[in-house]
Amino acid sequence: MPALTREHTAVAAGSRGPGLSDKPDGGYDAGTPAAGLVAWTAALGHDRFDVVGHDIGTWTGYALAAGHPERAGRPAVAKRRSPASRRPRRSPARPGCSPTRP
């Protein structure tokens, strides 16, 4: 991010739910946070912006670009994986952890 700020205004938004963020009962679909980002960037004074989605943020980035093409300039996604492609792994930090599927 620091390199981007030499020529751009760069802001980062986290996903709802993990870590110390709020844990609302709903809004975990891709469209809800995309709409929230559109409102947030408008409040920051940006009518049009480029968006980069990383990891699970790719879902929000795609929803933002597809649902708000008039706002998203150049969308980019990195490290896309769907939940269906993730296989549970045994973790040495959690002895006895067993996968839920083979």
N, C-alpha and C positions, 0 to 999 in steps of 0.2 A: 504494500500500500504506500509506503513512503515514496517510492519511485514514481508512482502515479501522480502524487500531489505536486510534482514539479510543473506539470502542464495541465492538470485537471483537478477539479474538486472531487475528492473521493470520500465516500461514506460507506460504512459497513453495517449491515443489519444481521442480527442473529436469528436463528429459527426459534419459534415459540415452543416452550416446554422444557428444553434441556437446561441443565445447570441451574443458575439462580434466577432465570427468567420466570415471568408469570406462567401459571399452568391453567389456562382457561379450559372449560369443559369441552369447547368446540373450536372450530376454525383451523383444524389441522390439515384441511385439504389445500391444494396448491393455490386456488383462486383467492382465498381469504387473505393470506399474507401478501399476495401480489397486489390486491386492491389496497391493502394497508401501506405498501411501499409507494404506490402511486400517490396516495394522500400525503404520506410523509415527505416525499420529494417535492410535492406542490407546496407544502408548508415551508420547506427550505428554499423555495423560490425557483425550482427547476421544473419547467414544463415538459422538457424532453431530455432524455438522458440515456446513456449506454448502461447496460446491465450485465454483470458477470455472476453466474450461479455456480457454486462449487459444492460438490458432493450432494447432499439432499437439497441444497439450495438450487440445484439445477431444475428441480420440479417447479419451484417458485419462479425462477428466471424464465423458464419456458412459458408458464402460465401468464406471466407479466407481458412478455413479448407477443404471445398469441392473443391475449385478451385485451391488450392496450397498445396496439401497434402505433397509434398516434403519439404515444409517450415514450416507447422504447426505441432508441436509435439503433445501436448495434448490440444485439444480444450475443453473449458468449457463455458456453458451459464447459465445465472441466470436471473430470472424474465422475462421470455419470454411472450410477449403479441403481438398479431398482431393488426394492426390498425382496422381491422374489428371487433375485440372483444371489442373494447373500445366504451362505450356509453357516449355520451356527458352528462355532468352534469351541473345543475344550480350551479352557484358560488355565494356565498354571497358577494364576492368582486366585482361582476359584476351584479348589479341588472338588472332585465329584460332580462338576458341572456336566450335564449330558445334553447332547443335541436333541432338539425337538423333532427332527426329521433326519433321515440318513443322508 
